[in-house]
Amino acid sequence: MNNKPQMNTDKHGLVPKLRFPEFKDAEDWVEKKLGEVADFSKGKGLSKSDISENGKTPCIRYGELYTHYNEAIEIVYSYTNIPVINLVLSKSNDVIIPSSGETQEDIATASCIINSGIALGSDLNIIRSKMNGIFLSYYLNSVKKKSIAQLSQGISVVHLYSSQLINLEINIPSLSEQQKIADCLSSLDEVITLHSQKLDTLKEHKKGLLQQLFLREGETVLKLRFPEFKDAGDWEEKKLGEVCEKISQGGTPSTLNQNYWNGDIQWLTPAEMGRKVDRFIISTNRKLTTEGLKNCSSELLPINSVILSTRAPIGHLQINKTEMAINQGCKGLVPKETTSYDFLYYYLFNNKNLLTDLGSGNTFKELSSKALKNFQVKFPSLPEQQKIADCLSSLDEVITLHTQKLDTLKEHKKGLLQQLFPTSEGII
């Protein structure tokens, strides 16, 4: 049997865009108000101080729905010692949704509790029905998210009451179709979770390597060194200005003069660096003309310079793979021939805190060219630099591939959520 959902070609009735083959000829989803098919109640108590590492009763507080849980809750992270008689306990298949939150968009965060006997905090709405709870959670979190947000009230704190939820219009298929959809999305979430955990493990491995492959402040002996450099002697202490050909300062031309903008010269700012996670940068959001470059008294950085944000905040790092200019919140470090640009990048990456501490200023901290040039570094020979850089670069490539895979899976889930549930816009 083909278990993949198929594109629906029926032109009548409220049905999803994608439907599993066995339900292709099934009846349209039935429109109901949530209050017609569910009972509502609220949790009780459970402040942050009520959580205990040695607690006996598993519990959930509303804030954890935003940080810990997805649509199905099987493993609970918090426990309490409050007497059970003073608690509200879950039943299997209950769906919980916060009754308060910071924004209207966030408050539509539903989760189904797989097990009974979980204590539920006071800021939780409890929805109890004969529907498949996991199906309902995915449904509320996706195509009904906007509708729930519109029901909520408040400005600084947003509230959502059961009296509002009972009027939420939903569309319901048979229990067997609900189960099929829940199983499909749950399986995809399991894959996403596994990839996310693997990505976290790789990042932790990288963090550990950085701590072992570089000398930390006050250390004289490396924790980890490649065998061929075991007898190569100590790393040489230098100033950052001694391992760089130059440290360039950027600038910003007048934003009012259109002759300075929309040219062909890449121009990078600290804000843009903060939005990018890639080690390498090829293109920027804004571009200068030759006249604009002259006006800001900047110069083009050669390829494979290490660009460091030195203002608000200090510490973003990237390596340019095309010539580009920078604004005054950045410094461009042009490495000497005896310095590996990748090694320089990772060395500074591993010493972000020390660089931040060098910043000065009242309104905001800024790292001056003088302080940067005098920053003390310990560098090995070029071959050892390159060996360390190659090791970390290879690991970064794997991390990038896993990040891309995870993003692809999340986009796939987003697409499925939009197509597996019918909406007024999705009637076809």
Contacts in CASP RR format, 6 or more apart in sequence:
PFRMAT RR
TARGET T0000
AUTHOR 0000-0000-0000
METHOD contacts of the structure
MODEL  1
MNNKPQMNTDKHGLVPKLRFPEFKDAEDWVEKKLGEVADFSKGKGLSKSD
ISENGKTPCIRYGELYTHYNEAIEIVYSYTNIPVINLVLSKSNDVIIPSS
GETQEDIATASCIINSGIALGSDLNIIRSKMNGIFLSYYLNSVKKKSIAQ
LSQGISVVHLYSSQLINLEINIPSLSEQQKIADCLSSLDEVITLHSQKLD
TLKEHKKGLLQQLFLREGETVLKLRFPEFKDAGDWEEKKLGEVCEKISQG
GTPSTLNQNYWNGDIQWLTPAEMGRKVDRFIISTNRKLTTEGLKNCSSEL
LPINSVILSTRAPIGHLQINKTEMAINQGCKGLVPKETTSYDFLYYYLFN
NKNLLTDLGSGNTFKELSSKALKNFQVKFPSLPEQQKIADCLSSLDEVIT
LHTQKLDTLKEHKKGLLQQLFPTSEGII
1 21 0 8 1.000
1 22 0 8 1.000
2 21 0 8 1.000
3 20 0 8 1.000
3 21 0 8 1.000
4 20 0 8 1.000
4 21 0 8 1.000
5 18 0 8 1.000
5 19 0 8 1.000
5 20 0 8 1.000
5 21 0 8 1.000
5 184 0 8 1.000
5 416 0 8 1.000
5 419 0 8 1.000
5 420 0 8 1.000
6 18 0 8 1.000
6 19 0 8 1.000
6 20 0 8 1.000
6 21 0 8 1.000
6 24 0 8 1.000
7 17 0 8 1.000
7 18 0 8 1.000
8 15 0 8 1.000
8 16 0 8 1.000
8 17 0 8 1.000
8 18 0 8 1.000
8 19 0 8 1.000
8 24 0 8 1.000
8 428 0 8 1.000
9 428 0 8 1.000
10 428 0 8 1.000
11 428 0 8 1.000
13 28 0 8 1.000
13 427 0 8 1.000
14 28 0 8 1.000
14 29 0 8 1.000
14 31 0 8 1.000
14 171 0 8 1.000
14 422 0 8 1.000
14 427 0 8 1.000
15 28 0 8 1.000
15 29 0 8 1.000
15 422 0 8 1.000
15 427 0 8 1.000
15 428 0 8 1.000
16 29 0 8 1.000
16 419 0 8 1.000
16 420 0 8 1.000
16 421 0 8 1.000
16 422 0 8 1.000
16 426 0 8 1.000
17 418 0 8 1.000
17 419 0 8 1.000
17 420 0 8 1.000
17 422 0 8 1.000
17 426 0 8 1.000
17 428 0 8 1.000
18 416 0 8 1.000
18 419 0 8 1.000
18 420 0 8 1.000
19 26 0 8 1.000
20 177 0 8 1.000
20 180 0 8 1.000
20 181 0 8 1.000
20 184 0 8 1.000
22 180 0 8 1.000
23 173 0 8 1.000
23 174 0 8 1.000
23 176 0 8 1.000
23 177 0 8 1.000
23 180 0 8 1.000
26 173 0 8 1.000
26 174 0 8 1.000
26 177 0 8 1.000
27 174 0 8 1.000
29 171 0 8 1.000
29 172 0 8 1.000
29 173 0 8 1.000
29 422 0 8 1.000
30 171 0 8 1.000
30 172 0 8 1.000
30 173 0 8 1.000
31 169 0 8 1.000
31 170 0 8 1.000
31 171 0 8 1.000
31 172 0 8 1.000
32 169 0 8 1.000
32 170 0 8 1.000
32 171 0 8 1.000
32 172 0 8 1.000
33 166 0 8 1.000
33 167 0 8 1.000
33 168 0 8 1.000
33 169 0 8 1.000
33 170 0 8 1.000
34 127 0 8 1.000
34 165 0 8 1.000
34 166 0 8 1.000
34 167 0 8 1.000
34 168 0 8 1.000
34 169 0 8 1.000
34 170 0 8 1.000
35 165 0 8 1.000
35 166 0 8 1.000
35 167 0 8 1.000
35 168 0 8 1.000
37 129 0 8 1.000
37 130 0 8 1.000
37 131 0 8 1.000
37 170 0 8 1.000
37 172 0 8 1.000
38 127 0 8 1.000
38 128 0 8 1.000
38 129 0 8 1.000
38 131 0 8 1.000
39 127 0 8 1.000
39 128 0 8 1.000
39 129 0 8 1.000
40 125 0 8 1.000
40 126 0 8 1.000
40 127 0 8 1.000
40 128 0 8 1.000
40 162 0 8 1.000
40 165 0 8 1.000
40 166 0 8 1.000
41 88 0 8 1.000
41 125 0 8 1.000
41 126 0 8 1.000
41 128 0 8 1.000
41 162 0 8 1.000
42 88 0 8 1.000
42 99 0 8 1.000
42 122 0 8 1.000
42 124 0 8 1.000
42 125 0 8 1.000
42 126 0 8 1.000
42 162 0 8 1.000
43 88 0 8 1.000
43 120 0 8 1.000
43 121 0 8 1.000
43 122 0 8 1.000
43 123 0 8 1.000
43 124 0 8 1.000
43 126 0 8 1.000
44 86 0 8 1.000
44 87 0 8 1.000
44 88 0 8 1.000
44 120 0 8 1.000
44 121 0 8 1.000
44 122 0 8 1.000
45 82 0 8 1.000
45 86 0 8 1.000
45 87 0 8 1.000
45 121 0 8 1.000
45 122 0 8 1.000
46 59 0 8 1.000
46 61 0 8 1.000
46 80 0 8 1.000
46 82 0 8 1.000
46 87 0 8 1.000
46 119 0 8 1.000
46 120 0 8 1.000
46 121 0 8 1.000
46 122 0 8 1.000
48 61 0 8 1.000
50 59 0 8 1.000
50 80 0 8 1.000
50 81 0 8 1.000
50 82 0 8 1.000
51 59 0 8 1.000
51 61 0 8 1.000
51 78 0 8 1.000
51 79 0 8 1.000
51 80 0 8 1.000
52 79 0 8 1.000
52 80 0 8 1.000
52 81 0 8 1.000
53 79 0 8 1.000
54 79 0 8 1.000
54 81 0 8 1.000
55 79 0 8 1.000
55 80 0 8 1.000
55 81 0 8 1.000
56 79 0 8 1.000
56 80 0 8 1.000
56 81 0 8 1.000
57 79 0 8 1.000
57 80 0 8 1.000
57 81 0 8 1.000
57 82 0 8 1.000
57 84 0 8 1.000
57 87 0 8 1.000
57 117 0 8 1.000
57 119 0 8 1.000
58 76 0 8 1.000
58 78 0 8 1.000
58 79 0 8 1.000
58 117 0 8 1.000
58 118 0 8 1.000
58 119 0 8 1.000
59 76 0 8 1.000
59 78 0 8 1.000
59 79 0 8 1.000
59 80 0 8 1.000
59 87 0 8 1.000
59 118 0 8 1.000
59 119 0 8 1.000
59 120 0 8 1.000
59 121 0 8 1.000
60 69 0 8 1.000
60 73 0 8 1.000
60 76 0 8 1.000
60 78 0 8 1.000
60 96 0 8 1.000
60 113 0 8 1.000
60 118 0 8 1.000
60 119 0 8 1.000
60 120 0 8 1.000
60 121 0 8 1.000
60 124 0 8 1.000
61 78 0 8 1.000
61 121 0 8 1.000
61 123 0 8 1.000
61 124 0 8 1.000
62 98 0 8 1.000
62 99 0 8 1.000
62 100 0 8 1.000
62 101 0 8 1.000
62 121 0 8 1.000
62 123 0 8 1.000
62 124 0 8 1.000
63 98 0 8 1.000
63 123 0 8 1.000
64 77 0 8 1.000
64 78 0 8 1.000
65 96 0 8 1.000
65 97 0 8 1.000
65 98 0 8 1.000
65 109 0 8 1.000
65 110 0 8 1.000
65 111 0 8 1.000
65 124 0 8 1.000
66 98 0 8 1.000
66 106 0 8 1.000
66 109 0 8 1.000
68 77 0 8 1.000
69 111 0 8 1.000
70 111 0 8 1.000
70 189 0 8 1.000
70 193 0 8 1.000
71 110 0 8 1.000
71 111 0 8 1.000
71 112 0 8 1.000
71 134 0 8 1.000
71 137 0 8 1.000
71 138 0 8 1.000
71 141 0 8 1.000
71 185 0 8 1.000
71 186 0 8 1.000
71 189 0 8 1.000
72 111 0 8 1.000
72 112 0 8 1.000
72 114 0 8 1.000
72 134 0 8 1.000
72 137 0 8 1.000
72 186 0 8 1.000
72 189 0 8 1.000
73 111 0 8 1.000
73 112 0 8 1.000
73 113 0 8 1.000
73 114 0 8 1.000
73 118 0 8 1.000
74 114 0 8 1.000
74 115 0 8 1.000
76 118 0 8 1.000
80 87 0 8 1.000
80 119 0 8 1.000
82 119 0 8 1.000
84 119 0 8 1.000
87 119 0 8 1.000
87 120 0 8 1.000
88 119 0 8 1.000
88 120 0 8 1.000
88 121 0 8 1.000
88 126 0 8 1.000
89 116 0 8 1.000
89 117 0 8 1.000
89 118 0 8 1.000
89 119 0 8 1.000
89 120 0 8 1.000
90 96 0 8 1.000
90 113 0 8 1.000
90 115 0 8 1.000
90 116 0 8 1.000
90 117 0 8 1.000
90 118 0 8 1.000
90 119 0 8 1.000
90 120 0 8 1.000
90 126 0 8 1.000
91 113 0 8 1.000
91 116 0 8 1.000
91 117 0 8 1.000
91 128 0 8 1.000
92 113 0 8 1.000
92 114 0 8 1.000
92 115 0 8 1.000
92 116 0 8 1.000
93 112 0 8 1.000
93 113 0 8 1.000
93 114 0 8 1.000
93 128 0 8 1.000
93 129 0 8 1.000
93 132 0 8 1.000
93 133 0 8 1.000
94 112 0 8 1.000
94 113 0 8 1.000
94 120 0 8 1.000
94 126 0 8 1.000
94 127 0 8 1.000
94 128 0 8 1.000
94 133 0 8 1.000
95 110 0 8 1.000
95 111 0 8 1.000
95 112 0 8 1.000
95 113 0 8 1.000
95 126 0 8 1.000
95 127 0 8 1.000
95 128 0 8 1.000
95 129 0 8 1.000
95 133 0 8 1.000
95 136 0 8 1.000
95 137 0 8 1.000
95 140 0 8 1.000
96 110 0 8 1.000
96 111 0 8 1.000
96 113 0 8 1.000
96 120 0 8 1.000
96 124 0 8 1.000
96 125 0 8 1.000
96 126 0 8 1.000
96 127 0 8 1.000
97 107 0 8 1.000
97 108 0 8 1.000
97 109 0 8 1.000
97 110 0 8 1.000
97 111 0 8 1.000
97 124 0 8 1.000
97 125 0 8 1.000
97 127 0 8 1.000
97 140 0 8 1.000
97 148 0 8 1.000
97 160 0 8 1.000
97 165 0 8 1.000
98 106 0 8 1.000
98 107 0 8 1.000
98 109 0 8 1.000
98 123 0 8 1.000
98 124 0 8 1.000
98 125 0 8 1.000
98 160 0 8 1.000
99 123 0 8 1.000
99 124 0 8 1.000
99 125 0 8 1.000
99 159 0 8 1.000
99 160 0 8 1.000
99 161 0 8 1.000
100 107 0 8 1.000
100 123 0 8 1.000
100 157 0 8 1.000
100 158 0 8 1.000
100 159 0 8 1.000
100 160 0 8 1.000
101 107 0 8 1.000
101 157 0 8 1.000
101 158 0 8 1.000
101 159 0 8 1.000
102 157 0 8 1.000
102 158 0 8 1.000
103 158 0 8 1.000
104 149 0 8 1.000
104 150 0 8 1.000
104 152 0 8 1.000
104 158 0 8 1.000
105 145 0 8 1.000
105 149 0 8 1.000
106 158 0 8 1.000
107 148 0 8 1.000
107 149 0 8 1.000
107 152 0 8 1.000
107 158 0 8 1.000
107 160 0 8 1.000
108 140 0 8 1.000
108 141 0 8 1.000
108 144 0 8 1.000
108 145 0 8 1.000
108 146 0 8 1.000
108 148 0 8 1.000
108 149 0 8 1.000
109 141 0 8 1.000
110 127 0 8 1.000
110 136 0 8 1.000
110 137 0 8 1.000
110 140 0 8 1.000
110 141 0 8 1.000
111 137 0 8 1.000
112 133 0 8 1.000
112 134 0 8 1.000
112 136 0 8 1.000
112 137 0 8 1.000
120 126 0 8 1.000
125 160 0 8 1.000
125 161 0 8 1.000
125 162 0 8 1.000
125 165 0 8 1.000
127 136 0 8 1.000
127 165 0 8 1.000
129 136 0 8 1.000
130 175 0 8 1.000
131 172 0 8 1.000
131 175 0 8 1.000
131 178 0 8 1.000
132 175 0 8 1.000
132 178 0 8 1.000
132 179 0 8 1.000
132 182 0 8 1.000
133 182 0 8 1.000
134 182 0 8 1.000
134 185 0 8 1.000
134 186 0 8 1.000
135 178 0 8 1.000
135 179 0 8 1.000
135 181 0 8 1.000
135 182 0 8 1.000
136 178 0 8 1.000
138 181 0 8 1.000
138 182 0 8 1.000
138 185 0 8 1.000
138 417 0 8 1.000
138 421 0 8 1.000
139 170 0 8 1.000
139 421 0 8 1.000
140 148 0 8 1.000
141 417 0 8 1.000
142 417 0 8 1.000
142 418 0 8 1.000
142 421 0 8 1.000
143 417 0 8 1.000
143 418 0 8 1.000
143 421 0 8 1.000
143 422 0 8 1.000
143 423 0 8 1.000
144 168 0 8 1.000
144 170 0 8 1.000
147 168 0 8 1.000
147 169 0 8 1.000
148 160 0 8 1.000
148 165 0 8 1.000
148 168 0 8 1.000
151 160 0 8 1.000
151 164 0 8 1.000
151 165 0 8 1.000
151 167 0 8 1.000
151 168 0 8 1.000
152 158 0 8 1.000
152 159 0 8 1.000
152 160 0 8 1.000
152 164 0 8 1.000
153 159 0 8 1.000
153 160 0 8 1.000
153 164 0 8 1.000
171 421 0 8 1.000
171 422 0 8 1.000
172 178 0 8 1.000
173 181 0 8 1.000
181 420 0 8 1.000
181 421 0 8 1.000
184 416 0 8 1.000
184 420 0 8 1.000
185 413 0 8 1.000
185 416 0 8 1.000
185 417 0 8 1.000
185 420 0 8 1.000
188 409 0 8 1.000
188 412 0 8 1.000
188 413 0 8 1.000
188 416 0 8 1.000
189 413 0 8 1.000
191 409 0 8 1.000
192 406 0 8 1.000
192 409 0 8 1.000
192 410 0 8 1.000
192 413 0 8 1.000
195 402 0 8 1.000
195 405 0 8 1.000
195 406 0 8 1.000
195 409 0 8 1.000
196 406 0 8 1.000
198 402 0 8 1.000
199 399 0 8 1.000
199 402 0 8 1.000
199 403 0 8 1.000
199 406 0 8 1.000
202 395 0 8 1.000
202 398 0 8 1.000
202 399 0 8 1.000
202 402 0 8 1.000
203 399 0 8 1.000
205 395 0 8 1.000
206 392 0 8 1.000
206 395 0 8 1.000
206 396 0 8 1.000
206 399 0 8 1.000
209 224 0 8 1.000
209 391 0 8 1.000
209 392 0 8 1.000
209 395 0 8 1.000
210 346 0 8 1.000
210 349 0 8 1.000
210 350 0 8 1.000
210 392 0 8 1.000
211 223 0 8 1.000
211 350 0 8 1.000
212 222 0 8 1.000
212 223 0 8 1.000
212 224 0 8 1.000
213 222 0 8 1.000
213 224 0 8 1.000
213 225 0 8 1.000
213 388 0 8 1.000
213 391 0 8 1.000
213 392 0 8 1.000
214 222 0 8 1.000
214 346 0 8 1.000
214 347 0 8 1.000
214 350 0 8 1.000
214 351 0 8 1.000
214 388 0 8 1.000
215 221 0 8 1.000
215 222 0 8 1.000
215 235 0 8 1.000
215 378 0 8 1.000
217 354 0 8 1.000
220 234 0 8 1.000
222 235 0 8 1.000
226 384 0 8 1.000
226 387 0 8 1.000
226 388 0 8 1.000
226 391 0 8 1.000
228 387 0 8 1.000
229 380 0 8 1.000
229 381 0 8 1.000
229 383 0 8 1.000
229 384 0 8 1.000
229 387 0 8 1.000
232 380 0 8 1.000
232 381 0 8 1.000
232 384 0 8 1.000
235 378 0 8 1.000
235 379 0 8 1.000
235 380 0 8 1.000
236 378 0 8 1.000
236 379 0 8 1.000
236 380 0 8 1.000
237 376 0 8 1.000
237 377 0 8 1.000
237 378 0 8 1.000
238 376 0 8 1.000
238 377 0 8 1.000
238 378 0 8 1.000
238 379 0 8 1.000
239 373 0 8 1.000
239 374 0 8 1.000
239 375 0 8 1.000
239 376 0 8 1.000
239 377 0 8 1.000
240 247 0 8 1.000
240 333 0 8 1.000
240 372 0 8 1.000
240 373 0 8 1.000
240 374 0 8 1.000
240 375 0 8 1.000
240 376 0 8 1.000
240 377 0 8 1.000
241 247 0 8 1.000
241 372 0 8 1.000
241 373 0 8 1.000
241 374 0 8 1.000
241 375 0 8 1.000
243 335 0 8 1.000
243 336 0 8 1.000
243 338 0 8 1.000
243 339 0 8 1.000
243 344 0 8 1.000
243 377 0 8 1.000
243 379 0 8 1.000
244 333 0 8 1.000
244 334 0 8 1.000
244 335 0 8 1.000
244 336 0 8 1.000
244 339 0 8 1.000
244 344 0 8 1.000
244 373 0 8 1.000
245 334 0 8 1.000
245 335 0 8 1.000
245 336 0 8 1.000
246 334 0 8 1.000
247 331 0 8 1.000
247 332 0 8 1.000
247 333 0 8 1.000
247 334 0 8 1.000
247 369 0 8 1.000
247 372 0 8 1.000
247 373 0 8 1.000
248 298 0 8 1.000
248 299 0 8 1.000
248 301 0 8 1.000
248 305 0 8 1.000
248 326 0 8 1.000
248 331 0 8 1.000
248 332 0 8 1.000
248 333 0 8 1.000
248 334 0 8 1.000
249 298 0 8 1.000
249 328 0 8 1.000
249 331 0 8 1.000
249 332 0 8 1.000
249 369 0 8 1.000
250 296 0 8 1.000
250 297 0 8 1.000
250 298 0 8 1.000
250 325 0 8 1.000
250 326 0 8 1.000
250 327 0 8 1.000
250 328 0 8 1.000
250 329 0 8 1.000
250 330 0 8 1.000
250 331 0 8 1.000
250 332 0 8 1.000
251 296 0 8 1.000
251 297 0 8 1.000
251 298 0 8 1.000
251 325 0 8 1.000
251 326 0 8 1.000
251 327 0 8 1.000
251 328 0 8 1.000
251 329 0 8 1.000
252 296 0 8 1.000
252 327 0 8 1.000
252 328 0 8 1.000
253 260 0 8 1.000
253 261 0 8 1.000
253 288 0 8 1.000
253 292 0 8 1.000
253 293 0 8 1.000
253 295 0 8 1.000
253 296 0 8 1.000
254 260 0 8 1.000
254 295 0 8 1.000
255 261 0 8 1.000
257 292 0 8 1.000
257 295 0 8 1.000
259 289 0 8 1.000
259 291 0 8 1.000
259 292 0 8 1.000
260 288 0 8 1.000
260 289 0 8 1.000
260 291 0 8 1.000
260 292 0 8 1.000
260 295 0 8 1.000
260 296 0 8 1.000
261 286 0 8 1.000
261 287 0 8 1.000
261 288 0 8 1.000
261 289 0 8 1.000
261 292 0 8 1.000
262 287 0 8 1.000
262 289 0 8 1.000
263 287 0 8 1.000
263 288 0 8 1.000
263 289 0 8 1.000
264 287 0 8 1.000
264 289 0 8 1.000
265 287 0 8 1.000
265 288 0 8 1.000
265 289 0 8 1.000
265 290 0 8 1.000
265 292 0 8 1.000
265 293 0 8 1.000
265 300 0 8 1.000
265 323 0 8 1.000
265 324 0 8 1.000
265 325 0 8 1.000
266 283 0 8 1.000
266 284 0 8 1.000
266 287 0 8 1.000
266 320 0 8 1.000
266 322 0 8 1.000
266 323 0 8 1.000
266 324 0 8 1.000
266 325 0 8 1.000
267 284 0 8 1.000
267 286 0 8 1.000
267 287 0 8 1.000
267 288 0 8 1.000
267 324 0 8 1.000
267 325 0 8 1.000
267 326 0 8 1.000
267 327 0 8 1.000
268 281 0 8 1.000
268 284 0 8 1.000
268 307 0 8 1.000
268 318 0 8 1.000
268 320 0 8 1.000
268 324 0 8 1.000
268 325 0 8 1.000
268 326 0 8 1.000
268 327 0 8 1.000
268 330 0 8 1.000
269 286 0 8 1.000
269 326 0 8 1.000
269 327 0 8 1.000
269 329 0 8 1.000
269 330 0 8 1.000
270 309 0 8 1.000
270 310 0 8 1.000
270 311 0 8 1.000
270 312 0 8 1.000
270 313 0 8 1.000
270 316 0 8 1.000
270 327 0 8 1.000
270 329 0 8 1.000
270 330 0 8 1.000
272 284 0 8 1.000
272 285 0 8 1.000
273 281 0 8 1.000
273 307 0 8 1.000
273 309 0 8 1.000
273 316 0 8 1.000
273 317 0 8 1.000
273 318 0 8 1.000
273 330 0 8 1.000
274 309 0 8 1.000
274 316 0 8 1.000
276 318 0 8 1.000
277 403 0 8 1.000
278 318 0 8 1.000
278 400 0 8 1.000
279 317 0 8 1.000
279 318 0 8 1.000
279 319 0 8 1.000
279 345 0 8 1.000
279 393 0 8 1.000
279 396 0 8 1.000
280 318 0 8 1.000
280 319 0 8 1.000
280 320 0 8 1.000
280 321 0 8 1.000
281 307 0 8 1.000
281 318 0 8 1.000
281 319 0 8 1.000
281 320 0 8 1.000
281 321 0 8 1.000
281 324 0 8 1.000
282 320 0 8 1.000
282 321 0 8 1.000
282 322 0 8 1.000
283 322 0 8 1.000
284 324 0 8 1.000
288 296 0 8 1.000
288 325 0 8 1.000
293 299 0 8 1.000
293 300 0 8 1.000
293 325 0 8 1.000
296 325 0 8 1.000
296 327 0 8 1.000
298 325 0 8 1.000
298 326 0 8 1.000
298 327 0 8 1.000
299 325 0 8 1.000
300 323 0 8 1.000
300 324 0 8 1.000
300 325 0 8 1.000
301 307 0 8 1.000
301 320 0 8 1.000
301 323 0 8 1.000
301 324 0 8 1.000
301 325 0 8 1.000
301 326 0 8 1.000
301 332 0 8 1.000
301 334 0 8 1.000
302 323 0 8 1.000
302 334 0 8 1.000
303 320 0 8 1.000
303 321 0 8 1.000
303 322 0 8 1.000
303 323 0 8 1.000
304 319 0 8 1.000
304 320 0 8 1.000
304 321 0 8 1.000
304 335 0 8 1.000
304 341 0 8 1.000
305 319 0 8 1.000
305 320 0 8 1.000
305 332 0 8 1.000
305 333 0 8 1.000
305 334 0 8 1.000
305 335 0 8 1.000
305 341 0 8 1.000
306 317 0 8 1.000
306 318 0 8 1.000
306 319 0 8 1.000
306 332 0 8 1.000
306 333 0 8 1.000
306 335 0 8 1.000
306 341 0 8 1.000
306 344 0 8 1.000
306 345 0 8 1.000
306 348 0 8 1.000
307 317 0 8 1.000
307 318 0 8 1.000
307 319 0 8 1.000
307 320 0 8 1.000
307 326 0 8 1.000
307 330 0 8 1.000
307 331 0 8 1.000
307 332 0 8 1.000
307 333 0 8 1.000
308 314 0 8 1.000
308 315 0 8 1.000
308 316 0 8 1.000
308 317 0 8 1.000
308 330 0 8 1.000
308 331 0 8 1.000
308 332 0 8 1.000
308 333 0 8 1.000
308 348 0 8 1.000
308 355 0 8 1.000
308 367 0 8 1.000
308 372 0 8 1.000
309 315 0 8 1.000
309 316 0 8 1.000
309 317 0 8 1.000
309 329 0 8 1.000
309 330 0 8 1.000
310 329 0 8 1.000
310 330 0 8 1.000
310 331 0 8 1.000
310 366 0 8 1.000
310 367 0 8 1.000
310 368 0 8 1.000
310 372 0 8 1.000
311 328 0 8 1.000
311 329 0 8 1.000
311 330 0 8 1.000
311 364 0 8 1.000
311 365 0 8 1.000
311 366 0 8 1.000
311 367 0 8 1.000
312 329 0 8 1.000
312 364 0 8 1.000
312 365 0 8 1.000
312 366 0 8 1.000
313 356 0 8 1.000
313 365 0 8 1.000
314 352 0 8 1.000
314 355 0 8 1.000
314 356 0 8 1.000
314 359 0 8 1.000
314 365 0 8 1.000
314 366 0 8 1.000
314 367 0 8 1.000
315 348 0 8 1.000
315 352 0 8 1.000
315 355 0 8 1.000
315 356 0 8 1.000
317 345 0 8 1.000
317 348 0 8 1.000
317 349 0 8 1.000
319 341 0 8 1.000
319 342 0 8 1.000
319 345 0 8 1.000
326 332 0 8 1.000
329 366 0 8 1.000
331 367 0 8 1.000
331 369 0 8 1.000
331 372 0 8 1.000
333 344 0 8 1.000
333 348 0 8 1.000
333 372 0 8 1.000
335 341 0 8 1.000
335 344 0 8 1.000
338 382 0 8 1.000
339 379 0 8 1.000
339 382 0 8 1.000
339 385 0 8 1.000
340 382 0 8 1.000
340 385 0 8 1.000
340 386 0 8 1.000
340 389 0 8 1.000
342 386 0 8 1.000
342 389 0 8 1.000
342 390 0 8 1.000
342 392 0 8 1.000
342 393 0 8 1.000
343 379 0 8 1.000
343 385 0 8 1.000
343 386 0 8 1.000
343 388 0 8 1.000
343 389 0 8 1.000
345 389 0 8 1.000
346 388 0 8 1.000
346 389 0 8 1.000
346 392 0 8 1.000
347 377 0 8 1.000
347 379 0 8 1.000
348 355 0 8 1.000
354 375 0 8 1.000
355 367 0 8 1.000
355 372 0 8 1.000
355 375 0 8 1.000
356 365 0 8 1.000
356 367 0 8 1.000
358 367 0 8 1.000
358 371 0 8 1.000
358 372 0 8 1.000
358 375 0 8 1.000
359 365 0 8 1.000
359 366 0 8 1.000
359 367 0 8 1.000
359 368 0 8 1.000
359 371 0 8 1.000
360 366 0 8 1.000
360 368 0 8 1.000
360 371 0 8 1.000
379 385 0 8 1.000
380 388 0 8 1.000
END
